[in-house]
Amino acid sequence: MRARVLLADDHPDFLAATARLLASEFDVVETVGDGQAVVDDAPRLDPDLLVVDIGMPVLNGLEAARRLK
């Protein structure tokens, strides 16, 4: 079974490229552009792994991870 990954980054081109790179080894369940979306979507998607940019709008990646912990 492949690990399920939720990706978060506020740069769409980087997010798309990262998703393409990871797709050969992981199931990318969703890509989002801010930390609040990570907090909102992670419980529903139940990913095995989060790949989160630290500096994002609305809520930074560190705070999003802290809230999910």
PDB file of N, CA, C and O in Angstrom:
ATOM      1  N   MET A   1       0.837  -1.180   0.000  1.00  0.00           N
ATOM      2  CA  MET A   1       0.000   0.000   0.000  1.00  0.00           C
ATOM      3  C   MET A   1       0.886   1.249   0.000  1.00  0.00           C
ATOM      4  O   MET A   1       1.856   1.331   0.753  1.00  0.00           O
ATOM      5  N   ARG A   2       0.547   2.205  -0.839  1.00  0.00           N
ATOM      6  CA  ARG A   2       1.318   3.451  -0.932  1.00  0.00           C
ATOM      7  C   ARG A   2       0.847   4.453   0.123  1.00  0.00           C
ATOM      8  O   ARG A   2      -0.338   4.524   0.448  1.00  0.00           O
ATOM      9  N   ALA A   3       1.791   5.217   0.643  1.00  0.00           N
ATOM     10  CA  ALA A   3       1.457   6.247   1.625  1.00  0.00           C
ATOM     11  C   ALA A   3       0.653   7.360   0.962  1.00  0.00           C
ATOM     12  O   ALA A   3       0.888   7.719  -0.192  1.00  0.00           O
ATOM     13  N   ARG A   4      -0.297   7.894   1.720  1.00  0.00           N
ATOM     14  CA  ARG A   4      -1.150   8.989   1.247  1.00  0.00           C
ATOM     15  C   ARG A   4      -0.572  10.315   1.766  1.00  0.00           C
ATOM     16  O   ARG A   4      -0.300  10.459   2.958  1.00  0.00           O
ATOM     17  N   VAL A   5      -0.388  11.279   0.853  1.00  0.00           N
ATOM     18  CA  VAL A   5       0.289  12.534   1.175  1.00  0.00           C
ATOM     19  C   VAL A   5      -0.620  13.729   0.888  1.00  0.00           C
ATOM     20  O   VAL A   5      -1.276  13.793  -0.151  1.00  0.00           O
ATOM     21  N   LEU A   6      -0.643  14.662   1.822  1.00  0.00           N
ATOM     22  CA  LEU A   6      -1.286  15.959   1.632  1.00  0.00           C
ATOM     23  C   LEU A   6      -0.180  16.992   1.493  1.00  0.00           C
ATOM     24  O   LEU A   6       0.660  17.122   2.384  1.00  0.00           O
ATOM     25  N   LEU A   7      -0.170  17.734   0.379  1.00  0.00           N
ATOM     26  CA  LEU A   7       0.851  18.746   0.105  1.00  0.00           C
ATOM     27  C   LEU A   7       0.283  20.144   0.322  1.00  0.00           C
ATOM     28  O   LEU A   7      -0.862  20.419  -0.035  1.00  0.00           O
ATOM     29  N   ALA A   8       1.089  21.021   0.907  1.00  0.00           N
ATOM     30  CA  ALA A   8       0.669  22.402   1.120  1.00  0.00           C
ATOM     31  C   ALA A   8       1.813  23.355   0.788  1.00  0.00           C
ATOM     32  O   ALA A   8       2.910  23.249   1.337  1.00  0.00           O
ATOM     33  N   ASP A   9       1.534  24.285  -0.119  1.00  0.00           N
ATOM     34  CA  ASP A   9       2.499  25.332  -0.477  1.00  0.00           C
ATOM     35  C   ASP A   9       1.731  26.449  -1.151  1.00  0.00           C
ATOM     36  O   ASP A   9       0.763  26.195  -1.868  1.00  0.00           O
ATOM     37  N   ASP A  10       2.153  27.684  -0.929  1.00  0.00           N
ATOM     38  CA  ASP A  10       1.439  28.814  -1.519  1.00  0.00           C
ATOM     39  C   ASP A  10       1.973  29.220  -2.889  1.00  0.00           C
ATOM     40  O   ASP A  10       1.529  30.221  -3.451  1.00  0.00           O
ATOM     41  N   HIS A  11       2.905  28.467  -3.427  1.00  0.00           N
ATOM     42  CA  HIS A  11       3.418  28.732  -4.775  1.00  0.00           C
ATOM     43  C   HIS A  11       2.894  27.628  -5.701  1.00  0.00           C
ATOM     44  O   HIS A  11       3.399  26.506  -5.664  1.00  0.00           O
ATOM     45  N   PRO A  12       1.894  27.929  -6.525  1.00  0.00           N
ATOM     46  CA  PRO A  12       1.231  26.894  -7.342  1.00  0.00           C
ATOM     47  C   PRO A  12       2.166  26.091  -8.240  1.00  0.00           C
ATOM     48  O   PRO A  12       1.986  24.881  -8.381  1.00  0.00           O
ATOM     49  N   ASP A  13       3.144  26.726  -8.841  1.00  0.00           N
ATOM     50  CA  ASP A  13       4.065  25.993  -9.712  1.00  0.00           C
ATOM     51  C   ASP A  13       4.908  24.993  -8.924  1.00  0.00           C
ATOM     52  O   ASP A  13       5.105  23.859  -9.361  1.00  0.00           O
ATOM     53  N   PHE A  14       5.402  25.415  -7.768  1.00  0.00           N
ATOM     54  CA  PHE A  14       6.183  24.516  -6.919  1.00  0.00           C
ATOM     55  C   PHE A  14       5.308  23.373  -6.407  1.00  0.00           C
ATOM     56  O   PHE A  14       5.746  22.224  -6.363  1.00  0.00           O
ATOM     57  N   LEU A  15       4.080  23.688  -6.024  1.00  0.00           N
ATOM     58  CA  LEU A  15       3.138  22.683  -5.530  1.00  0.00           C
ATOM     59  C   LEU A  15       2.862  21.629  -6.602  1.00  0.00           C
ATOM     60  O   LEU A  15       2.874  20.432  -6.316  1.00  0.00           O
ATOM     61  N   ALA A  16       2.614  22.071  -7.825  1.00  0.00           N
ATOM     62  CA  ALA A  16       2.339  21.144  -8.930  1.00  0.00           C
ATOM     63  C   ALA A  16       3.559  20.276  -9.237  1.00  0.00           C
ATOM     64  O   ALA A  16       3.426  19.074  -9.466  1.00  0.00           O
ATOM     65  N   ALA A  17       4.741  20.882  -9.242  1.00  0.00           N
ATOM     66  CA  ALA A  17       5.963  20.115  -9.523  1.00  0.00           C
ATOM     67  C   ALA A  17       6.228  19.085  -8.428  1.00  0.00           C
ATOM     68  O   ALA A  17       6.608  17.951  -8.722  1.00  0.00           O
ATOM     69  N   THR A  18       6.035  19.464  -7.191  1.00  0.00           N
ATOM     70  CA  THR A  18       6.234  18.536  -6.078  1.00  0.00           C
ATOM     71  C   THR A  18       5.241  17.385  -6.146  1.00  0.00           C
ATOM     72  O   THR A  18       5.604  16.232  -5.908  1.00  0.00           O
ATOM     73  N   ALA A  19       4.001  17.692  -6.467  1.00  0.00           N
ATOM     74  CA  ALA A  19       2.987  16.642  -6.603  1.00  0.00           C
ATOM     75  C   ALA A  19       3.370  15.658  -7.702  1.00  0.00           C
ATOM     76  O   ALA A  19       3.225  14.448  -7.531  1.00  0.00           O
ATOM     77  N   ARG A  20       3.858  16.170  -8.823  1.00  0.00           N
ATOM     78  CA  ARG A  20       4.281  15.284  -9.920  1.00  0.00           C
ATOM     79  C   ARG A  20       5.444  14.393  -9.491  1.00  0.00           C
ATOM     80  O   ARG A  20       5.464  13.202  -9.802  1.00  0.00           O
ATOM     81  N   LEU A  21       6.407  14.965  -8.781  1.00  0.00           N
ATOM     82  CA  LEU A  21       7.564  14.191  -8.324  1.00  0.00           C
ATOM     83  C   LEU A  21       7.167  13.087  -7.341  1.00  0.00           C
ATOM     84  O   LEU A  21       7.684  11.971  -7.410  1.00  0.00           O
ATOM     85  N   LEU A  22       6.265  13.400  -6.443  1.00  0.00           N
ATOM     86  CA  LEU A  22       5.872  12.432  -5.430  1.00  0.00           C
ATOM     87  C   LEU A  22       4.898  11.379  -5.946  1.00  0.00           C
ATOM     88  O   LEU A  22       4.803  10.292  -5.376  1.00  0.00           O
ATOM     89  N   ALA A  23       4.177  11.689  -7.014  1.00  0.00           N
ATOM     90  CA  ALA A  23       3.112  10.803  -7.506  1.00  0.00           C
ATOM     91  C   ALA A  23       3.607   9.421  -7.922  1.00  0.00           C
ATOM     92  O   ALA A  23       2.825   8.471  -7.928  1.00  0.00           O
ATOM     93  N   SER A  24       4.880   9.287  -8.269  1.00  0.00           N
ATOM     94  CA  SER A  24       5.377   7.969  -8.668  1.00  0.00           C
ATOM     95  C   SER A  24       5.533   7.023  -7.477  1.00  0.00           C
ATOM     96  O   SER A  24       5.531   5.804  -7.649  1.00  0.00           O
ATOM     97  N   GLU A  25       5.666   7.575  -6.282  1.00  0.00           N
ATOM     98  CA  GLU A  25       5.884   6.748  -5.086  1.00  0.00           C
ATOM     99  C   GLU A  25       4.776   6.843  -4.043  1.00  0.00           C
ATOM    100  O   GLU A  25       4.652   5.971  -3.183  1.00  0.00           O
ATOM    101  N   PHE A  26       3.968   7.908  -4.120  1.00  0.00           N
ATOM    102  CA  PHE A  26       2.947   8.176  -3.104  1.00  0.00           C
ATOM    103  C   PHE A  26       1.614   8.505  -3.773  1.00  0.00           C
ATOM    104  O   PHE A  26       1.573   8.890  -4.941  1.00  0.00           O
ATOM    105  N   ASP A  27       0.534   8.349  -3.023  1.00  0.00           N
ATOM    106  CA  ASP A  27      -0.775   8.832  -3.467  1.00  0.00           C
ATOM    107  C   ASP A  27      -0.943  10.237  -2.920  1.00  0.00           C
ATOM    108  O   ASP A  27      -1.123  10.419  -1.716  1.00  0.00           O
ATOM    109  N   VAL A  28      -0.884  11.227  -3.792  1.00  0.00           N
ATOM    110  CA  VAL A  28      -1.084  12.613  -3.382  1.00  0.00           C
ATOM    111  C   VAL A  28      -2.596  12.824  -3.300  1.00  0.00           C
ATOM    112  O   VAL A  28      -3.274  12.907  -4.324  1.00  0.00           O
ATOM    113  N   VAL A  29      -3.117  12.910  -2.076  1.00  0.00           N
ATOM    114  CA  VAL A  29      -4.566  12.959  -1.886  1.00  0.00           C
ATOM    115  C   VAL A  29      -5.150  14.340  -2.136  1.00  0.00           C
ATOM    116  O   VAL A  29      -6.317  14.469  -2.504  1.00  0.00           O
ATOM    117  N   GLU A  30      -4.328  15.383  -1.932  1.00  0.00           N
ATOM    118  CA  GLU A  30      -4.792  16.741  -2.195  1.00  0.00           C
ATOM    119  C   GLU A  30      -3.611  17.695  -2.120  1.00  0.00           C
ATOM    120  O   GLU A  30      -2.605  17.416  -1.467  1.00  0.00           O
ATOM    121  N   THR A  31      -3.753  18.825  -2.801  1.00  0.00           N
ATOM    122  CA  THR A  31      -2.797  19.917  -2.685  1.00  0.00           C
ATOM    123  C   THR A  31      -3.577  21.151  -2.245  1.00  0.00           C
ATOM    124  O   THR A  31      -4.675  21.409  -2.737  1.00  0.00           O
ATOM    125  N   VAL A  32      -3.004  21.904  -1.319  1.00  0.00           N
ATOM    126  CA  VAL A  32      -3.656  23.104  -0.803  1.00  0.00           C
ATOM    127  C   VAL A  32      -2.648  24.245  -0.747  1.00  0.00           C
ATOM    128  O   VAL A  32      -1.439  24.016  -0.766  1.00  0.00           O
ATOM    129  N   GLY A  33      -3.152  25.477  -0.677  1.00  0.00           N
ATOM    130  CA  GLY A  33      -2.289  26.640  -0.764  1.00  0.00           C
ATOM    131  C   GLY A  33      -2.090  27.446   0.495  1.00  0.00           C
ATOM    132  O   GLY A  33      -1.417  28.476   0.461  1.00  0.00           O
ATOM    133  N   ASP A  34      -2.666  27.001   1.633  1.00  0.00           N
ATOM    134  CA  ASP A  34      -2.427  27.735   2.877  1.00  0.00           C
ATOM    135  C   ASP A  34      -2.595  26.799   4.075  1.00  0.00           C
ATOM    136  O   ASP A  34      -3.178  25.720   3.968  1.00  0.00           O
ATOM    137  N   GLY A  35      -2.077  27.237   5.196  1.00  0.00           N
ATOM    138  CA  GLY A  35      -2.084  26.406   6.388  1.00  0.00           C
ATOM    139  C   GLY A  35      -3.461  26.119   6.940  1.00  0.00           C
ATOM    140  O   GLY A  35      -3.689  25.046   7.497  1.00  0.00           O
ATOM    141  N   GLN A  36      -4.385  27.054   6.797  1.00  0.00           N
ATOM    142  CA  GLN A  36      -5.738  26.808   7.297  1.00  0.00           C
ATOM    143  C   GLN A  36      -6.400  25.669   6.527  1.00  0.00           C
ATOM    144  O   GLN A  36      -7.150  24.879   7.103  1.00  0.00           O
ATOM    145  N   ALA A  37      -6.126  25.584   5.238  1.00  0.00           N
ATOM    146  CA  ALA A  37      -6.670  24.487   4.434  1.00  0.00           C
ATOM    147  C   ALA A  37      -6.101  23.147   4.898  1.00  0.00           C
ATOM    148  O   ALA A  37      -6.803  22.136   4.862  1.00  0.00           O
ATOM    149  N   VAL A  38      -4.851  23.124   5.329  1.00  0.00           N
ATOM    150  CA  VAL A  38      -4.258  21.901   5.883  1.00  0.00           C
ATOM    151  C   VAL A  38      -5.049  21.474   7.122  1.00  0.00           C
ATOM    152  O   VAL A  38      -5.438  20.313   7.253  1.00  0.00           O
ATOM    153  N   VAL A  39      -5.278  22.420   8.019  1.00  0.00           N
ATOM    154  CA  VAL A  39      -6.013  22.127   9.256  1.00  0.00           C
ATOM    155  C   VAL A  39      -7.435  21.671   8.945  1.00  0.00           C
ATOM    156  O   VAL A  39      -7.950  20.754   9.586  1.00  0.00           O
ATOM    157  N   ASP A  40      -8.064  22.305   7.970  1.00  0.00           N
ATOM    158  CA  ASP A  40      -9.445  21.957   7.614  1.00  0.00           C
ATOM    159  C   ASP A  40      -9.547  20.607   6.907  1.00  0.00           C
ATOM    160  O   ASP A  40     -10.474  19.842   7.171  1.00  0.00           O
ATOM    161  N   ASP A  41      -8.609  20.307   6.014  1.00  0.00           N
ATOM    162  CA  ASP A  41      -8.735  19.134   5.144  1.00  0.00           C
ATOM    163  C   ASP A  41      -8.084  17.866   5.688  1.00  0.00           C
ATOM    164  O   ASP A  41      -8.538  16.767   5.368  1.00  0.00           O
ATOM    165  N   ALA A  42      -7.053  17.983   6.486  1.00  0.00           N
ATOM    166  CA  ALA A  42      -6.330  16.798   6.958  1.00  0.00           C
ATOM    167  C   ALA A  42      -7.222  15.807   7.716  1.00  0.00           C
ATOM    168  O   ALA A  42      -7.118  14.605   7.470  1.00  0.00           O
ATOM    169  N   PRO A  43      -8.086  16.252   8.618  1.00  0.00           N
ATOM    170  CA  PRO A  43      -8.921  15.259   9.321  1.00  0.00           C
ATOM    171  C   PRO A  43      -9.830  14.463   8.370  1.00  0.00           C
ATOM    172  O   PRO A  43     -10.044  13.267   8.570  1.00  0.00           O
ATOM    173  N   ARG A  44     -10.349  15.115   7.362  1.00  0.00           N
ATOM    174  CA  ARG A  44     -11.230  14.449   6.399  1.00  0.00           C
ATOM    175  C   ARG A  44     -10.447  13.498   5.493  1.00  0.00           C
ATOM    176  O   ARG A  44     -10.918  12.399   5.198  1.00  0.00           O
ATOM    177  N   LEU A  45      -9.267  13.907   5.052  1.00  0.00           N
ATOM    178  CA  LEU A  45      -8.470  13.125   4.109  1.00  0.00           C
ATOM    179  C   LEU A  45      -7.663  12.020   4.782  1.00  0.00           C
ATOM    180  O   LEU A  45      -7.345  11.011   4.152  1.00  0.00           O
ATOM    181  N   ASP A  46      -7.334  12.204   6.043  1.00  0.00           N
ATOM    182  CA  ASP A  46      -6.567  11.232   6.824  1.00  0.00           C
ATOM    183  C   ASP A  46      -5.282  10.787   6.114  1.00  0.00           C
ATOM    184  O   ASP A  46      -5.077   9.591   5.906  1.00  0.00           O
ATOM    185  N   PRO A  47      -4.406  11.750   5.735  1.00  0.00           N
ATOM    186  CA  PRO A  47      -3.160  11.374   5.059  1.00  0.00           C
ATOM    187  C   PRO A  47      -2.187  10.702   6.029  1.00  0.00           C
ATOM    188  O   PRO A  47      -2.267  10.884   7.243  1.00  0.00           O
ATOM    189  N   ASP A  48      -1.273   9.924   5.462  1.00  0.00           N
ATOM    190  CA  ASP A  48      -0.205   9.323   6.256  1.00  0.00           C
ATOM    191  C   ASP A  48       0.922  10.322   6.509  1.00  0.00           C
ATOM    192  O   ASP A  48       1.656  10.218   7.491  1.00  0.00           O
ATOM    193  N   LEU A  49       1.042  11.289   5.603  1.00  0.00           N
ATOM    194  CA  LEU A  49       2.149  12.237   5.641  1.00  0.00           C
ATOM    195  C   LEU A  49       1.689  13.605   5.173  1.00  0.00           C
ATOM    196  O   LEU A  49       0.909  13.716   4.227  1.00  0.00           O
ATOM    197  N   LEU A  50       2.171  14.645   5.835  1.00  0.00           N
ATOM    198  CA  LEU A  50       1.957  16.025   5.407  1.00  0.00           C
ATOM    199  C   LEU A  50       3.289  16.585   4.943  1.00  0.00           C
ATOM    200  O   LEU A  50       4.303  16.430   5.625  1.00  0.00           O
ATOM    201  N   VAL A  51       3.292  17.235   3.784  1.00  0.00           N
ATOM    202  CA  VAL A  51       4.453  17.981   3.310  1.00  0.00           C
ATOM    203  C   VAL A  51       3.991  19.424   3.263  1.00  0.00           C
ATOM    204  O   VAL A  51       3.209  19.810   2.394  1.00  0.00           O
ATOM    205  N   VAL A  52       4.486  20.224   4.214  1.00  0.00           N
ATOM    206  CA  VAL A  52       3.927  21.554   4.446  1.00  0.00           C
ATOM    207  C   VAL A  52       5.016  22.618   4.371  1.00  0.00           C
ATOM    208  O   VAL A  52       6.050  22.513   5.031  1.00  0.00           O
ATOM    209  N   ASP A  53       4.770  23.638   3.563  1.00  0.00           N
ATOM    210  CA  ASP A  53       5.643  24.803   3.498  1.00  0.00           C
ATOM    211  C   ASP A  53       5.537  25.555   4.831  1.00  0.00           C
ATOM    212  O   ASP A  53       4.446  25.689   5.386  1.00  0.00           O
ATOM    213  N   ILE A  54       6.649  26.033   5.329  1.00  0.00           N
ATOM    214  CA  ILE A  54       6.626  26.760   6.600  1.00  0.00           C
ATOM    215  C   ILE A  54       5.976  28.136   6.435  1.00  0.00           C
ATOM    216  O   ILE A  54       5.161  28.531   7.268  1.00  0.00           O
ATOM    217  N   GLY A  55       6.323  28.870   5.377  1.00  0.00           N
ATOM    218  CA  GLY A  55       5.828  30.232   5.205  1.00  0.00           C
ATOM    219  C   GLY A  55       4.666  30.307   4.234  1.00  0.00           C
ATOM    220  O   GLY A  55       4.872  30.460   3.030  1.00  0.00           O
ATOM    221  N   MET A  56       3.441  30.199   4.747  1.00  0.00           N
ATOM    222  CA  MET A  56       2.242  30.289   3.912  1.00  0.00           C
ATOM    223  C   MET A  56       1.308  31.341   4.478  1.00  0.00           C
ATOM    224  O   MET A  56       1.392  31.682   5.658  1.00  0.00           O
ATOM    225  N   PRO A  57       0.416  31.859   3.637  1.00  0.00           N
ATOM    226  CA  PRO A  57      -0.556  32.840   4.118  1.00  0.00           C
ATOM    227  C   PRO A  57      -1.638  32.190   4.975  1.00  0.00           C
ATOM    228  O   PRO A  57      -1.744  30.965   5.043  1.00  0.00           O
ATOM    229  N   VAL A  58      -2.411  33.007   5.605  1.00  0.00           N
ATOM    230  CA  VAL A  58      -3.546  32.650   6.464  1.00  0.00           C
ATOM    231  C   VAL A  58      -3.057  31.987   7.758  1.00  0.00           C
ATOM    232  O   VAL A  58      -3.368  32.457   8.852  1.00  0.00           O
ATOM    233  N   LEU A  59      -2.293  30.897   7.633  1.00  0.00           N
ATOM    234  CA  LEU A  59      -1.754  30.178   8.778  1.00  0.00           C
ATOM    235  C   LEU A  59      -0.458  29.527   8.312  1.00  0.00           C
ATOM    236  O   LEU A  59      -0.458  28.797   7.320  1.00  0.00           O
ATOM    237  N   ASN A  60       0.648  29.779   9.011  1.00  0.00           N
ATOM    238  CA  ASN A  60       1.912  29.202   8.539  1.00  0.00           C
ATOM    239  C   ASN A  60       1.948  27.694   8.799  1.00  0.00           C
ATOM    240  O   ASN A  60       1.157  27.170   9.583  1.00  0.00           O
ATOM    241  N   GLY A  61       2.863  27.018   8.138  1.00  0.00           N
ATOM    242  CA  GLY A  61       2.942  25.573   8.208  1.00  0.00           C
ATOM    243  C   GLY A  61       3.263  25.041   9.597  1.00  0.00           C
ATOM    244  O   GLY A  61       2.765  23.983   9.980  1.00  0.00           O
ATOM    245  N   LEU A  62       4.084  25.756  10.358  1.00  0.00           N
ATOM    246  CA  LEU A  62       4.401  25.306  11.711  1.00  0.00           C
ATOM    247  C   LEU A  62       3.176  25.358  12.605  1.00  0.00           C
ATOM    248  O   LEU A  62       2.932  24.438  13.387  1.00  0.00           O
ATOM    249  N   GLU A  63       2.409  26.424  12.495  1.00  0.00           N
ATOM    250  CA  GLU A  63       1.194  26.548  13.320  1.00  0.00           C
ATOM    251  C   GLU A  63       0.152  25.521  12.873  1.00  0.00           C
ATOM    252  O   GLU A  63      -0.553  24.959  13.710  1.00  0.00           O
ATOM    253  N   ALA A  64       0.045  25.272  11.580  1.00  0.00           N
ATOM    254  CA  ALA A  64      -0.900  24.261  11.097  1.00  0.00           C
ATOM    255  C   ALA A  64      -0.538  22.888  11.663  1.00  0.00           C
ATOM    256  O   ALA A  64      -1.413  22.149  12.114  1.00  0.00           O
ATOM    257  N   ALA A  65       0.741  22.551  11.640  1.00  0.00           N
ATOM    258  CA  ALA A  65       1.178  21.256  12.183  1.00  0.00           C
ATOM    259  C   ALA A  65       0.924  21.179  13.688  1.00  0.00           C
ATOM    260  O   ALA A  65       0.504  20.139  14.197  1.00  0.00           O
ATOM    261  N   ARG A  66       1.178  22.273  14.393  1.00  0.00           N
ATOM    262  CA  ARG A  66       0.939  22.306  15.841  1.00  0.00           C
ATOM    263  C   ARG A  66      -0.542  22.052  16.136  1.00  0.00           C
ATOM    264  O   ARG A  66      -0.872  21.294  17.048  1.00  0.00           O
ATOM    265  N   ARG A  67      -1.419  22.678  15.377  1.00  0.00           N
ATOM    266  CA  ARG A  67      -2.856  22.500  15.605  1.00  0.00           C
ATOM    267  C   ARG A  67      -3.311  21.073  15.309  1.00  0.00           C
ATOM    268  O   ARG A  67      -4.202  20.551  15.979  1.00  0.00           O
ATOM    269  N   LEU A  68      -2.704  20.448  14.315  1.00  0.00           N
ATOM    270  CA  LEU A  68      -3.096  19.082  13.988  1.00  0.00           C
ATOM    271  C   LEU A  68      -2.545  18.059  14.986  1.00  0.00           C
ATOM    272  O   LEU A  68      -3.120  16.989  15.185  1.00  0.00           O
ATOM    273  N   LYS A  69      -1.442  18.408  15.593  1.00  0.00           N
ATOM    274  CA  LYS A  69      -0.825  17.489  16.554  1.00  0.00           C
ATOM    275  C   LYS A  69      -1.762  17.248  17.709  1.00  0.00           C
ATOM    276  O   LYS A  69      -1.430  16.501  18.629  1.00  0.00           O
TER     277      LYS A  69
END
